[in-house]
């Protein structure tokens, strides 16, 4: 029996207990995990600091180091997120619909857990807790496989969660971590159909593409965010600068950060120098089209075809001057990953045209793409941002980790 087989068998043996747990029992586990996080905060930070140091020595970029880092505030945020999950409505058992057939049969459609969910992710150790607790609240067992760069931090986090689960009288195998970070174990997890009901990748395009192309387990594609902003000719320039700056520089290493700014040619000569002045404060590299270079000068790097389709996850932005909203929509439609796009405009018709014709999970008018987040949408914590259309799209909360089944009651009816 392989290592993944061993984890899979344990998950199957544990899943029935969490699938049938009451809301109160699941909330008790969440409370216990929050308490453990606070209790073990210093130990978590100590291990994490060493991993961040090693990553820095390997030349890891600043934004990626930020994704890897845990500190007291972030651990408190993880603990608080556990407690916030308690207050969210438990989707398990929800009656979606019901009917009575002419023959007297009663049919009820109810929401139930998926079963066992596998999650493959990179860099961000907070995902270990976010994913595990979301699966617990939605009644699922889970097998987590994080990246090698955070394996020691993830081990500590998983150990304390399993202690919390066991302390509440549950089988700790409802949450498990793949501690062997080889490509072989990752590939095996992608094909673990006997054990997994669903596989969710969270990370960069290379990881997501590898999972989508190689998995035989059903996959929900998440995360890759080549996000755009279009500054229309009627835009409030100060608003557009604030939204673009926020989208690019607040946390450039996350999937809802901006990567491309499209600006109407009529407003570009006024807008672009002001935008550059703000971006320069963060040392953002600009890769622009020829018109952008004409306006901003030689400090702008010539954008390549590859740049338009790249999720930089860094202090880099591509900028293109376009004729109108139609050209902006055409560009977004060609290069977008279907995550989040924004238009800044005072023109109602252009706003509606942009929202109607852009085929992404989240389409904004006059507000930052950084809001694409389960918490910001009122869903509580999220498992990821789905960029596909089957089953779930956009921020995935508790309901998206469940499925439905039909319960039928009769009195001897036969067909």
C-alpha positions as CSV (number, residue, x, y, z in Angstrom):
1,X,0.0,0.0,0.0
2,X,1.4,3.4,-1.0
3,X,1.7,6.4,1.3
4,X,-1.3,8.1,-0.5
5,X,-3.3,4.9,-0.2
6,X,-2.6,4.9,3.6
7,X,-3.9,8.5,3.9
8,X,-6.9,7.7,1.7
9,X,-7.9,4.7,3.7
10,X,-7.7,6.7,7.0
11,X,-9.8,9.5,5.4
12,X,-12.5,7.1,4.3
13,X,-12.6,5.6,7.8
14,X,-12.9,9.0,9.4
15,X,-15.3,10.7,7.0
16,X,-18.6,9.2,8.3
17,X,-18.1,10.7,11.7
18,X,-17.6,14.3,10.4
19,X,-20.3,13.9,7.7
20,X,-22.9,13.1,10.4
21,X,-21.6,15.6,13.1
22,X,-24.0,18.2,14.4
23,X,-23.4,21.9,13.9
24,X,-22.6,22.2,17.6
25,X,-20.0,19.5,17.4
26,X,-18.3,21.0,14.4
27,X,-18.3,24.4,16.0
28,X,-16.7,22.9,19.1
29,X,-13.8,21.7,17.0
30,X,-13.4,25.2,15.4
31,X,-13.2,26.7,18.9
32,X,-10.6,24.2,19.9
33,X,-8.5,24.9,16.9
34,X,-8.7,28.6,17.5
35,X,-7.5,28.1,21.1
36,X,-4.6,25.9,19.9
37,X,-3.5,28.5,17.4
38,X,-3.3,31.1,20.1
39,X,-1.6,28.8,22.6
40,X,1.0,27.6,20.1
41,X,1.6,31.0,18.3
42,X,5.2,31.4,19.4
43,X,6.1,27.9,18.4
44,X,4.5,28.4,15.0
45,X,6.3,31.7,14.4
46,X,9.6,30.2,15.4
47,X,9.4,27.4,12.8
48,X,8.0,29.7,10.2
49,X,10.8,32.3,10.6
50,X,13.3,29.6,9.7
51,X,11.4,28.6,6.6
52,X,11.1,32.3,5.5
53,X,14.9,32.7,6.1
54,X,15.7,29.7,4.0
55,X,13.4,30.9,1.2
56,X,15.0,34.3,1.2
57,X,18.4,32.7,0.9
58,X,17.2,30.8,-2.2
59,X,16.3,34.2,-3.7
60,X,12.5,34.0,-3.3
61,X,10.9,37.3,-4.3
62,X,9.5,39.7,-1.6
63,X,5.8,39.1,-2.5
64,X,6.3,35.4,-2.3
65,X,8.1,35.7,1.0
66,X,5.0,37.7,2.2
67,X,2.8,34.8,1.2
68,X,5.0,32.4,3.2
69,X,5.3,34.5,6.3
70,X,3.2,34.1,9.5
71,X,3.4,36.5,12.4
72,X,1.3,37.2,15.5
73,X,-1.3,39.2,13.7
74,X,-1.8,36.6,10.9
75,X,-2.1,33.8,13.4
76,X,-4.6,35.8,15.4
77,X,-6.4,36.3,12.1
78,X,-6.5,32.6,11.5
79,X,-7.9,32.0,14.9
80,X,-10.5,34.7,14.5
81,X,-11.5,33.1,11.1
82,X,-12.2,29.8,12.9
83,X,-14.5,31.6,15.3
84,X,-16.2,33.5,12.5
85,X,-16.9,30.2,10.7
86,X,-18.9,29.2,13.8
87,X,-21.3,32.0,13.1
88,X,-21.9,31.0,9.5
89,X,-24.9,28.9,8.6
90,X,-24.2,25.2,8.3
91,X,-25.1,24.2,4.8
92,X,-25.4,20.5,5.6
93,X,-29.0,19.3,5.9
94,X,-30.4,22.4,4.1
95,X,-33.6,21.5,2.2
96,X,-33.0,22.8,-1.3
97,X,-36.4,21.8,-2.6
98,X,-39.2,19.4,-2.1
99,X,-42.3,18.0,-3.9
100,X,-45.0,15.4,-3.7
101,X,-45.6,13.3,-6.8
102,X,-49.0,12.4,-8.0
103,X,-48.5,8.8,-6.8
104,X,-47.9,10.1,-3.2
105,X,-44.1,9.8,-3.1
106,X,-42.4,12.7,-1.2
107,X,-39.1,13.8,-2.8
108,X,-36.8,16.1,-0.8
109,X,-33.5,17.5,-2.2
110,X,-31.0,18.2,0.7
111,X,-27.5,19.5,0.9
112,X,-24.8,17.0,2.0
113,X,-21.0,17.0,2.4
114,X,-18.8,16.0,-0.6
115,X,-17.0,13.3,1.5
116,X,-13.2,13.5,1.2
117,X,-11.7,16.6,-0.4
118,X,-8.1,16.9,-1.5
119,X,-6.4,20.3,-1.6
120,X,-3.0,21.0,-3.3
121,X,-1.6,24.4,-2.6
122,X,1.6,26.5,-2.5
123,X,3.4,28.8,-0.2
124,X,0.7,30.2,2.1
125,X,0.6,28.1,5.3
126,X,-2.6,29.9,6.4
127,X,-4.3,27.9,3.7
128,X,-3.6,24.8,5.8
129,X,-5.9,26.1,8.6
130,X,-8.4,27.9,6.3
131,X,-9.0,24.8,4.1
132,X,-9.1,22.3,7.0
133,X,-11.6,24.3,9.0
134,X,-13.9,25.0,6.0
135,X,-13.9,21.3,5.3
136,X,-14.7,20.5,9.0
137,X,-17.6,23.0,9.0
138,X,-19.0,21.6,5.8
139,X,-18.7,18.1,7.1
140,X,-15.9,16.9,4.9
141,X,-12.7,15.0,5.6
142,X,-9.7,16.5,3.9
143,X,-6.2,15.6,2.7
144,X,-3.9,18.6,2.3
145,X,-0.8,18.8,0.3
146,X,1.2,22.0,0.7
147,X,4.4,23.1,-1.0
148,X,7.9,22.1,0.3
149,X,8.8,25.7,1.1
150,X,6.3,25.7,4.0
151,X,6.3,22.0,5.0
152,X,7.6,22.5,8.6
153,X,5.1,25.2,9.3
154,X,2.4,23.1,7.9
155,X,3.4,20.1,10.0
156,X,3.1,22.2,13.2
157,X,-0.3,23.6,12.1
158,X,-1.6,20.2,11.2
159,X,-0.4,18.7,14.5
160,X,-2.2,21.2,16.6
161,X,-5.4,20.9,14.5
162,X,-5.4,17.1,14.9
163,X,-4.9,17.5,18.7
164,X,-7.9,19.8,18.8
165,X,-10.0,17.4,16.7
166,X,-9.1,14.5,18.9
167,X,-9.7,16.5,22.0
168,X,-13.3,17.0,20.9
169,X,-13.8,13.2,20.6
170,X,-13.4,13.0,16.8
171,X,-11.0,10.9,14.7
172,X,-8.0,13.1,13.9
173,X,-7.8,11.6,10.5
174,X,-10.6,13.9,9.3
175,X,-7.7,16.3,8.7
176,X,-4.4,15.0,7.2
177,X,-1.3,16.4,5.7
178,X,0.8,14.9,2.9
179,X,4.2,15.3,4.5
180,X,6.1,13.8,1.5
181,X,6.4,16.7,-0.8
182,X,7.8,14.9,-3.9
183,X,6.2,15.3,-7.3
184,X,5.4,11.6,-7.2
185,X,3.1,11.9,-4.1
186,X,1.4,15.0,-5.7
187,X,0.8,13.0,-8.9
188,X,-0.6,10.1,-7.0
189,X,-3.0,12.3,-5.1
190,X,-4.3,13.7,-8.4
191,X,-5.3,10.1,-9.3
192,X,-6.7,9.0,-5.9
193,X,-10.2,8.4,-7.2
194,X,-10.8,5.6,-4.7
195,X,-10.5,8.1,-1.9
196,X,-11.1,11.7,-3.1
197,X,-14.5,13.0,-4.2
198,X,-13.0,16.4,-5.2
199,X,-9.6,17.9,-5.7
200,X,-8.9,21.7,-5.4
201,X,-5.6,23.3,-6.5
202,X,-4.6,26.6,-5.0
203,X,-1.5,28.4,-6.3
204,X,0.1,29.7,-9.5
205,X,-0.7,28.8,-13.1
206,X,1.9,26.0,-13.2
207,X,0.4,24.1,-10.3
208,X,-3.2,24.6,-11.5
209,X,-2.4,23.6,-15.0
210,X,-0.5,20.5,-13.8
211,X,-3.5,19.4,-11.7
212,X,-6.1,20.2,-14.4
213,X,-4.1,18.3,-17.1
214,X,-3.1,15.3,-15.0
215,X,-5.9,14.7,-12.4
216,X,-8.4,11.9,-12.8
217,X,-10.2,13.1,-9.7
218,X,-12.9,15.7,-10.4
219,X,-11.2,19.2,-10.1
220,X,-12.4,22.7,-9.4
221,X,-9.9,25.0,-11.0
222,X,-9.0,28.0,-8.8
223,X,-6.7,30.9,-8.4
224,X,-4.8,32.0,-11.5
225,X,-5.6,35.7,-11.7
226,X,-4.5,37.8,-14.7
227,X,-6.7,40.6,-13.5
228,X,-7.4,43.8,-15.5
229,X,-8.6,47.3,-14.9
230,X,-9.9,49.6,-17.7
231,X,-9.8,53.3,-17.1
232,X,-12.6,54.8,-19.3
233,X,-12.4,58.3,-20.8
234,X,-15.1,59.5,-18.3
235,X,-13.3,58.1,-15.3
236,X,-12.6,60.1,-12.2
237,X,-8.8,60.2,-12.4
238,X,-8.2,60.3,-8.7
239,X,-10.5,57.3,-8.2
240,X,-8.9,55.4,-11.0
241,X,-5.4,56.0,-9.6
242,X,-6.5,54.9,-6.1
243,X,-8.2,51.7,-7.4
244,X,-5.3,50.8,-9.7
245,X,-2.7,51.5,-6.9
246,X,-4.7,49.4,-4.4
247,X,-5.1,46.6,-6.9
248,X,-1.4,46.4,-7.8
249,X,0.5,47.3,-4.6
250,X,-1.5,46.4,-1.5
251,X,-0.6,42.7,-1.8
252,X,0.9,42.0,-5.3
253,X,1.4,38.3,-4.6
254,X,-2.2,37.3,-4.4
255,X,-4.6,36.1,-7.1
256,X,-6.9,39.1,-7.1
257,X,-4.1,41.7,-7.5
258,X,-4.1,43.7,-10.8
259,X,-1.7,42.7,-13.5
260,X,-2.8,44.9,-16.5
261,X,-4.1,48.4,-16.7
262,X,-5.9,49.5,-19.9
263,X,-6.5,53.2,-20.4
264,X,-8.6,55.1,-22.9
265,X,-6.4,57.1,-25.3
266,X,-8.3,60.3,-24.6
267,X,-7.5,60.3,-20.9
268,X,-4.0,58.6,-21.1
269,X,-1.8,61.7,-21.3
270,X,-3.3,63.0,-18.0
271,X,-3.8,59.7,-16.2
272,X,-0.6,57.8,-16.9
273,X,2.0,60.3,-15.4
274,X,-0.1,60.6,-12.3
275,X,-0.4,56.8,-12.0
276,X,3.3,56.4,-12.6
277,X,4.1,58.8,-9.8
278,X,2.1,56.7,-7.3
279,X,3.5,53.4,-8.6
280,X,7.0,54.7,-8.4
281,X,6.6,55.0,-4.6
282,X,6.4,51.2,-4.6
283,X,9.1,50.7,-7.2
284,X,6.6,49.1,-9.6
285,X,8.1,48.1,-13.0
286,X,5.9,49.2,-15.9
287,X,5.8,47.2,-19.1
288,X,3.9,49.2,-21.6
289,X,2.8,49.5,-25.2
290,X,4.3,52.0,-27.6
291,X,1.8,54.7,-26.7
292,X,2.5,54.2,-23.0
293,X,6.2,54.6,-23.7
294,X,5.6,57.8,-25.7
295,X,3.8,59.3,-22.7
296,X,5.9,58.0,-19.9
297,X,9.4,57.8,-21.5
298,X,12.3,55.4,-21.5
299,X,11.7,54.1,-17.9
300,X,8.9,52.0,-19.3
301,X,9.9,48.5,-20.5
302,X,8.4,47.5,-23.9
303,X,5.6,45.0,-23.2
304,X,5.8,41.6,-25.0
305,X,3.0,39.4,-26.1
306,X,3.8,37.2,-23.1
307,X,3.5,40.1,-20.7
308,X,-0.2,40.6,-21.5
309,X,-1.0,37.0,-20.5
310,X,1.3,36.9,-17.4
311,X,0.2,36.8,-13.7
312,X,3.2,38.6,-12.3
313,X,2.4,38.2,-8.6
314,X,5.1,40.9,-8.2
315,X,5.6,44.7,-8.4
316,X,5.2,44.6,-12.1
317,X,2.3,45.9,-14.2
318,X,1.6,45.9,-17.9
319,X,-0.1,49.0,-19.4
320,X,-1.8,49.4,-22.7
321,X,-3.5,52.5,-24.3
322,X,-6.8,51.5,-26.0
323,X,-9.2,53.4,-28.2
324,X,-12.4,52.6,-26.3
325,X,-14.3,50.2,-24.1
326,X,-14.8,47.8,-27.0
327,X,-11.0,47.4,-27.5
328,X,-10.6,47.0,-23.8
329,X,-13.1,44.2,-23.7
330,X,-11.4,42.6,-26.7
331,X,-8.1,42.7,-24.9
332,X,-9.5,41.3,-21.6
333,X,-11.3,38.5,-23.5
334,X,-8.1,37.4,-25.1
335,X,-5.8,37.4,-22.1
336,X,-7.9,37.1,-19.0
337,X,-7.9,34.0,-16.8
338,X,-11.5,34.6,-15.9
339,X,-10.9,35.8,-12.4
340,X,-11.6,39.5,-11.7
341,X,-11.8,42.6,-14.0
342,X,-12.7,46.2,-13.3
343,X,-13.9,49.3,-15.2
344,X,-13.6,52.8,-13.8
345,X,-16.1,55.0,-15.5
346,X,-19.0,57.5,-15.1
347,X,-20.6,56.2,-18.3
348,X,-23.6,54.0,-17.3
349,X,-23.7,52.4,-20.8
350,X,-20.0,51.5,-20.8
351,X,-20.2,50.1,-17.3
352,X,-23.1,47.8,-18.3
353,X,-21.4,46.8,-21.6
354,X,-18.2,45.9,-19.7
355,X,-20.1,43.8,-17.1
356,X,-22.3,42.1,-19.7
357,X,-19.5,41.2,-22.1
358,X,-16.6,40.3,-19.8
359,X,-16.8,36.6,-19.1
360,X,-15.0,36.5,-15.7
361,X,-16.1,35.3,-12.3
362,X,-16.1,38.8,-10.9
363,X,-16.6,42.0,-12.9
364,X,-16.3,45.3,-11.0
365,X,-17.4,48.9,-11.7
366,X,-15.5,51.6,-9.8
367,X,-14.0,49.4,-7.0
368,X,-10.9,47.3,-6.5
369,X,-10.4,43.7,-7.7
370,X,-8.9,43.1,-4.3
371,X,-12.4,42.5,-3.0
372,X,-12.6,39.2,-4.7
373,X,-12.5,37.2,-1.4
374,X,-14.9,35.1,0.5
375,X,-14.7,37.3,3.6
376,X,-15.2,40.5,1.7
377,X,-18.3,39.0,-0.1
378,X,-19.8,38.0,3.2
379,X,-19.2,34.2,2.7
380,X,-16.7,33.9,5.6
381,X,-13.5,32.1,4.8
382,X,-13.1,30.7,1.3
383,X,-11.4,27.6,-0.1
384,X,-10.3,29.5,-3.2
385,X,-11.6,31.5,-6.2
386,X,-13.1,29.3,-8.9
387,X,-12.4,30.5,-12.4
388,X,-14.4,27.7,-14.0
389,X,-18.2,27.4,-14.4
390,X,-19.3,23.9,-13.4
391,X,-20.5,23.5,-9.8
392,X,-18.9,26.7,-8.4
393,X,-17.6,30.1,-9.7
394,X,-16.0,32.9,-7.9
395,X,-15.2,32.8,-4.1
396,X,-16.0,29.3,-2.8
397,X,-17.4,29.1,0.7
398,X,-19.2,26.4,2.6
399,X,-22.0,25.7,0.2
400,X,-19.5,25.1,-2.6
401,X,-18.0,22.3,-0.5
402,X,-21.3,20.4,-0.5
403,X,-23.4,18.5,-3.0
404,X,-27.0,17.4,-3.0
405,X,-28.9,14.2,-2.7
406,X,-32.5,13.2,-3.1
407,X,-34.5,11.6,-0.2
408,X,-37.6,9.8,-1.3
409,X,-40.3,8.5,0.9
410,X,-43.2,6.3,-0.1
411,X,-45.8,3.8,1.1
412,X,-45.2,0.9,-1.2
413,X,-45.4,2.6,-4.6
414,X,-44.0,0.6,-7.5
415,X,-43.6,1.5,-11.1
